[in-house]
Amino acid sequence: MNADAEEQEDELVALQSIFDSEEFVRNESKAAGEIRASAELPAGFTVVLKEGETVRQYEISFLPPLVLTFELPENYPSSSPPSFTLTCSWLTHTQVISSSSHWSQYWVIECTGSTEVLQVCLRLLPQLSALAAQLSDLYRATRGAVVLFSWVQFLREDALKFLDIHNLLELRSDQHSAQDTQSAEPTIPAGQDDALNEDDVSASSSSDPLDPTGQGASLMAACPTEPPQNKDHMRSDLTPSQILLSQILIFDADQKQRVFASTVFDCSVCFMSLLGSECVQLLDCGHIFCQACLAEFCKIQIKEGTVRGVTCLQEDCTATPTPAQVRTLVGEELFSRYDHLLLQSTLASMSDVVYCPRRSCGSAVILDKSSTVAVCSVCGFAFCVKCRKTYHGKEDCPTPSRYVNLPQSYEGRKALVEDYKGASRRRRFLLEKRYGSSLKAFTVEEI
């Protein structure tokens, strides 16, 4: 094994020990692999999508990673850089890159001294191609040393600053992309058009021998411009920019959940320190409790029927867990009871909602405040909103029966009569106190 091969093996083994399997995947059949480098975002980083007068703006903590696919030639690192492809869904392919001094020098070399061509290059220079070119510059700066880890560090820590992205990432709307395609077509001198074909959002670099002139690897297009689309999860009526925004938000939420699951928290109820995977964070207030404590509290409240008491355990906090969190904590059976009681409680608090008086129905009915009649949408029963009896038009409501407190069903009245007849004096006194003195007359009348 020659010196280059030994350095390649040592570098790949080091990468495997530094990064987990989701960040670095090695191709065991050859000196190649794939690295996923997530750019570090500052606090308050925002992603924005503007479409006409509609502005969607979200604060995020994570962006989907830049994917670096590489293959090491036989004479790497001594005289050739790695062959690589750099891909990313959220970087634009027509972003104007600031022409800093080192970029001007680089493109002067690539564009052979033509001022007109240089201006075109700086105008059409894609973000990913800019990053790919900088990776090549980093290899040349190492003068024959291994460079993959330095590349990853650059992509993580400095890529956004290099592209002049600080606290805001504005996604290009599809309308702007179409206008740019139609109106921003610069004139390219003959013989230079192939070198400036920048229709892609990924950049590749072929491994050329180390050149003392400093030219390094050449850039070329590699992959389609549109972000990957999962048709099983994305609505078909969304635009590519909206799909990209959705993918960014989903990735951000997934990464936040992963970080939460691997962080240790103290439960203020049982005072135990547990991983986030065993805890629940209430979204409204941010308070965190262990699953066992919050689950037991929710189960007690639901069993006792006090669903409004399913709230945060922190003193004086009225935040509530989401329905999905309650379902996970208490299971399907108790959640069904919780859902039913919560609906009833909500309807009961609404002044324009009553229940159908039919015992076999009992469905909620929305009242029309301008009318005295209500019609149940389930059983079709029309009733008076005042007396809850069958609707009687403009006639006065019937006088309440003296037996209004007695059971309404035949079986109920019969059971009550039998109970009264066979009861002791004490029992009869209690029944008369509950149903009134009319119970005496009722026993001698027809049931």
C-alpha positions in Angstrom: 0.0 0.0 0.0 1.5 3.3 -1.1 1.5 6.6 0.9 -1.6 8.0 -0.8 -3.6 4.8 -0.1 -2.6 4.8 3.5 -3.6 8.4 4.0 -6.9 7.8 2.3 -7.7 4.8 4.6 -6.7 6.7 7.7 -8.9 9.7 6.6 -11.9 7.5 5.9 -11.5 5.6 9.2 -11.2 8.9 11.1 -14.4 10.2 9.4 -16.3 7.0 10.5 -15.2 7.6 14.1 -16.2 11.3 14.1 -19.5 11.2 12.4 -22.5 8.9 12.9 -24.1 6.7 10.2 -26.5 9.4 9.2 -23.8 12.0 8.7 -21.2 9.8 6.9 -21.7 6.7 4.8 -18.6 5.0 3.4 -18.6 3.0 0.1 -16.7 -0.1 1.2 -16.0 -1.2 -2.3 -13.9 1.8 -3.2 -12.4 5.0 -1.7 -15.7 6.9 -1.8 -18.6 8.0 0.4 -21.3 10.5 1.2 -21.2 13.2 3.9 -24.2 15.2 5.1 -23.2 18.5 6.5 -25.8 20.7 8.3 -25.0 24.4 8.3 -25.0 25.9 11.7 -27.8 28.5 12.1 -27.7 31.6 14.4 -30.5 32.2 16.9 -33.6 33.7 15.3 -32.7 32.4 11.8 -35.8 32.9 9.5 -36.9 31.3 6.2 -39.2 33.4 4.0 -41.3 32.7 0.9 -42.9 35.6 -0.9 -45.5 34.9 -3.5 -47.3 38.1 -4.7 -48.8 39.8 -1.6 -48.5 36.6 0.4 -45.5 36.3 2.8 -44.8 33.1 4.7 -42.2 33.5 7.4 -41.0 31.0 9.9 -38.2 30.9 12.5 -36.2 27.7 12.3 -33.2 26.1 13.9 -32.2 23.5 11.3 -31.8 23.4 7.5 -31.6 20.2 5.4 -28.0 19.2 5.0 -25.7 19.9 2.1 -24.8 16.5 0.7 -21.2 15.9 -0.4 -20.7 12.8 -2.5 -17.0 12.1 -3.1 -14.6 9.6 -4.6 -10.9 9.7 -4.0 -8.6 9.1 -7.0 -5.5 7.0 -6.6 -3.1 10.0 -6.4 -5.1 11.8 -3.7 -4.0 13.6 -1.6 -0.5 14.0 -3.0 -1.4 15.5 -6.4 -5.2 15.3 -7.1 -8.2 16.6 -5.3 -11.3 14.4 -4.6 -14.0 14.1 -7.3 -17.1 15.3 -5.7 -20.7 16.4 -6.2 -22.4 18.9 -3.9 -26.2 19.0 -3.7 -28.7 20.9 -1.7 -32.4 21.6 -2.0 -32.6 25.1 -0.6 -29.8 26.9 -2.4 -30.7 28.9 -5.5 -29.0 28.5 -8.8 -29.1 32.1 -10.0 -28.1 33.9 -6.9 -25.7 36.8 -7.4 -22.5 36.2 -5.5 -20.4 39.1 -4.3 -17.2 39.5 -6.3 -14.7 39.5 -3.4 -11.1 39.7 -4.3 -10.3 35.9 -4.2 -13.4 35.2 -6.3 -12.4 37.8 -8.9 -9.0 36.2 -9.2 -10.5 32.7 -9.5 -12.9 33.6 -12.2 -10.3 35.7 -14.1 -8.3 32.5 -14.3 -11.3 30.4 -15.4 -12.6 33.0 -17.8 -9.2 33.8 -19.5 -9.1 37.5 -18.9 -12.2 38.6 -20.7 -13.9 41.4 -18.7 -17.3 40.7 -20.3 -17.1 37.0 -19.6 -16.0 37.7 -16.0 -19.1 39.9 -15.4 -21.3 37.1 -16.7 -19.6 34.5 -14.5 -20.1 36.6 -11.4 -23.7 37.3 -12.3 -24.7 33.6 -13.0 -22.4 32.0 -10.5 -24.7 29.5 -8.6 -24.4 29.2 -4.9 -23.6 25.6 -5.0 -21.0 26.1 -7.7 -19.5 28.8 -5.5 -19.2 26.4 -2.6 -17.7 23.7 -4.9 -15.1 26.2 -6.2 -14.3 27.1 -2.6 -13.8 23.5 -1.7 -11.3 23.2 -4.6 -9.5 26.3 -3.2 -9.3 24.7 0.2 -7.6 21.6 -1.3 -5.1 23.8 -3.2 -4.4 25.6 0.1 -3.5 22.3 1.9 -0.8 21.6 -0.7 -1.3 17.9 -0.9 -2.8 17.1 2.6 -6.1 15.3 3.3 -9.0 17.7 3.1 -12.4 16.1 3.6 -12.7 17.0 7.3 -11.8 20.6 6.5 -14.5 20.6 3.8 -17.1 19.5 6.3 -16.0 22.1 8.7 -16.3 24.8 6.1 -19.8 23.6 5.0 -21.0 23.5 8.6 -19.5 26.7 10.0 -18.7 29.1 7.1 -20.9 28.2 4.1 -23.7 30.5 5.0 -21.4 33.5 5.7 -19.5 32.7 2.5 -22.8 33.0 0.6 -23.7 36.2 2.5 -26.6 34.5 4.2 -26.8 35.6 7.8 -30.2 35.6 9.6 -32.6 35.3 6.7 -33.0 32.7 3.9 -35.4 34.0 1.3 -36.7 31.2 -1.0 -37.2 32.2 -4.6 -40.8 32.1 -5.7 -41.7 30.2 -8.8 -42.9 33.5 -10.4 -39.5 35.1 -9.9 -37.7 32.1 -11.3 -39.9 32.2 -14.4 -39.2 35.9 -14.9 -35.5 35.4 -14.5 -35.5 32.6 -17.0 -37.2 34.9 -19.6 -35.5 38.2 -19.0 -32.0 37.5 -17.5 -30.3 35.9 -20.4 -26.9 37.6 -20.9 -25.0 37.5 -24.1 -22.1 35.0 -23.8 -19.2 35.2 -26.2 -18.8 32.4 -28.7 -17.0 29.4 -27.3 -17.9 30.2 -23.7 -21.6 29.2 -23.5 -20.9 25.5 -22.6 -18.7 26.6 -19.7 -21.5 28.8 -18.3 -24.4 26.3 -18.5 -25.7 26.7 -14.9 -29.2 25.1 -15.0 -28.7 23.0 -11.9 -28.7 23.4 -8.1 -25.9 21.0 -7.6 -22.2 21.5 -8.4 -19.6 18.9 -9.3 -15.9 18.9 -9.5 -13.8 16.6 -11.5 -10.4 15.6 -10.1 -7.7 17.2 -12.1 -3.9 16.9 -11.2 -2.6 19.6 -8.9 -1.8 22.5 -11.2 0.9 25.0 -10.1 -1.0 27.8 -11.9 -3.8 27.4 -9.3 -6.6 26.5 -11.7 -7.7 23.4 -9.8 -10.8 21.5 -10.5 -13.3 22.6 -13.1 -17.0 23.1 -12.4 -19.9 21.5 -14.2 -23.7 21.0 -13.7 -24.9 17.7 -12.2 -28.5 17.5 -11.0 -32.0 18.9 -11.7 -32.9 22.3 -10.2 -36.2 21.3 -8.5 -36.1 20.0 -4.9 -36.9 16.3 -4.4 -40.7 15.8 -4.1 -42.4 13.0 -2.2 -45.7 12.6 -3.9 -47.1 10.4 -1.1 -46.8 13.2 1.4 -47.0 16.4 -0.6 -50.2 17.9 -2.0 -50.3 18.0 -5.8 -51.6 21.6 -5.8 -48.5 23.0 -4.1 -45.9 24.9 -6.2 -42.2 23.7 -6.1 -41.3 26.6 -3.8 -44.2 25.7 -1.4 -43.1 22.1 -1.4 -39.5 23.1 -0.6 -40.7 25.3 2.3 -42.7 22.4 3.6 -39.7 20.1 3.4 -37.6 22.6 5.3 -40.2 23.0 8.1 -40.7 19.2 8.4 -36.9 18.7 8.6 -36.6 21.4 11.2 -39.4 19.9 13.3 -37.9 16.4 13.1 -34.4 17.6 14.1 -35.8 19.6 17.0 -37.6 16.4 18.2 -34.4 14.4 17.9 -32.5 17.0 20.0 -35.3 17.0 22.6 -35.3 13.2 22.8 -31.6 13.1 23.6 -31.6 15.9 26.2 -32.0 15.3 29.9 -34.8 17.2 31.8 -35.9 17.4 35.4 -39.6 16.6 36.1 -41.0 19.1 38.6 -43.5 16.5 39.9 -41.4 13.4 40.7 -38.0 15.3 40.6 -36.4 12.6 38.5 -34.0 13.4 35.6 -35.0 11.7 32.4 -34.3 11.9 28.7 -36.6 13.9 26.6 -37.8 10.6 24.9 -39.5 9.9 28.3 -40.9 13.3 28.7 -43.6 15.6 27.3 -43.3 19.3 26.5 -46.6 21.3 26.4 -46.5 23.4 23.3 -48.5 26.4 24.7 -46.3 27.0 27.7 -43.1 25.0 27.1 -43.2 23.2 30.5 -41.8 19.7 30.5 -42.9 16.7 32.6 -42.1 13.1 32.6 -44.7 11.0 30.7 -45.6 8.9 33.7 -46.5 11.9 35.9 -48.5 13.7 33.2 -50.2 10.5 32.1 -51.4 9.6 35.6 -52.7 13.1 36.1 -54.6 13.1 32.8 -56.1 9.6 33.5 -57.5 10.7 36.9 -59.1 13.9 35.5 -60.7 12.0 32.6 -62.0 9.2 34.8 -63.6 11.8 37.2 -65.1 13.6 34.2 -63.3 16.9 34.8 -61.8 17.2 31.3 -61.3 20.9 31.8 -58.8 19.9 34.5 -56.5 18.3 31.9 -54.0 21.1 32.0 -50.4 21.9 32.8 -49.1 20.6 36.1 -47.2 23.8 36.8 -48.8 26.0 39.4 -51.0 28.8 37.9 -50.5 27.6 34.4 -53.6 26.9 32.3 -52.0 25.6 29.2 -53.3 22.2 27.9 -51.7 19.3 26.1 -52.6 18.8 22.5 -55.2 16.1 21.7 -52.4 14.0 20.1 -50.4 14.2 23.4 -53.5 13.2 25.4 -54.1 10.2 23.1 -50.5 9.0 23.5 -50.6 9.4 27.3 -53.9 7.8 28.2 -54.6 5.4 25.3 -57.5 5.1 22.9 -60.3 4.1 25.3 -59.8 7.0 27.8 -59.1 9.4 24.9 -62.5 8.6 23.4 -64.1 9.5 26.7 -62.0 12.6 26.9 -63.0 13.7 23.4 -66.7 13.1 24.1 -66.7 14.9 27.4 -64.7 17.8 26.0 -67.2 18.2 23.2 -70.1 18.1 25.6 -68.4 20.6 27.9 -67.7 22.9 24.9 -71.3 22.7 23.7 -72.7 23.3 27.1 -70.8 26.6 27.4 -72.4 27.8 24.1 -75.6 29.8 24.7 -77.0 29.0 21.2 -76.7 25.2 21.7 -79.3 22.9 23.4 -79.8 19.1 23.4 -82.6 17.2 21.7 -85.2 16.4 24.4 -85.8 12.9 23.0 -84.1 10.5 25.4 -83.2 8.2 22.5 -81.4 11.0 20.8 -79.9 13.8 22.9 -78.0 15.3 20.0 -76.8 18.9 20.1 -79.0 21.4 18.3 -78.0 24.9 17.2 -80.7 27.4 18.1 -82.0 30.2 15.8 -82.4 33.1 18.3 -85.1 34.7 16.1 -87.4 31.6 16.4 -89.0 29.6 19.2 -88.7 26.3 17.3 -85.6 24.1 17.0 -85.2 21.0 14.8 -82.8 18.2 15.6 -80.6 17.5 12.6 -80.2 13.8 13.7 -83.8 12.6 14.4 -85.7 15.4 12.9 -87.7 16.2 16.1 -89.2 19.7 16.2 -89.5 21.1 19.7 -90.2 24.4 21.5 -87.0 26.0 22.8 -88.8 27.2 25.9 -90.6 24.1 27.3 -88.6 21.5 25.3 -91.9 19.8 24.3 -93.2 19.1 20.8 -93.5 22.3 19.0 -96.9 23.9 19.5 -96.8 26.9 17.3 -97.8 30.3 18.8 -99.8 28.7 21.6 -98.6 29.1 25.1 -96.4 26.4 26.5 -98.4 23.8 28.4 -98.6 24.0 32.2 -96.0 21.8 33.8 -97.4 18.5 35.2 -97.5 18.0 38.9 -95.6 14.7 38.1 -92.8 16.5 36.4 -90.2 15.1 38.7 -91.4 11.5 38.3 -89.8 9.1 35.8 -91.1 9.7 32.3 -91.1 6.1 31.1 -93.7 3.5 32.0 -91.1 1.1 33.4 -89.6 3.9 35.6 -93.0 4.9 37.1 -93.9 1.3 37.7 -90.7 0.6 39.5 -91.1 3.7 41.6 -94.7 2.7 42.6 -93.6 -0.8 43.6 -90.7 0.6 45.6 -93.0 3.1 47.4 -95.6 0.5 48.3 -93.1 -2.0 49.8 -90.9 0.6 51.5 -90.5 1.3 55.2 -91.7 4.6 56.7 -88.2 6.0 56.5 -87.9 5.0 52.8 -91.3 6.5 52.0 -90.3 9.7 53.7 -87.2 9.9 51.5 -89.1 9.1 48.3 -91.7 11.7 49.1 -89.0 14.3 49.9 -87.4 13.6 46.5 -90.6 13.3 44.3 -93.0 15.5 46.3 -96.2 14.7 48.2 -97.9 14.0 44.8 -96.3 10.6 45.0 -99.1 9.5 47.5 -101.8 10.4 45.0 -99.9 8.9 42.1 -99.8 5.5 43.8 -103.6 5.2 43.8 -104.0 6.4 40.2 -103.4 4.5 37.1 -99.8 4.1 36.2 
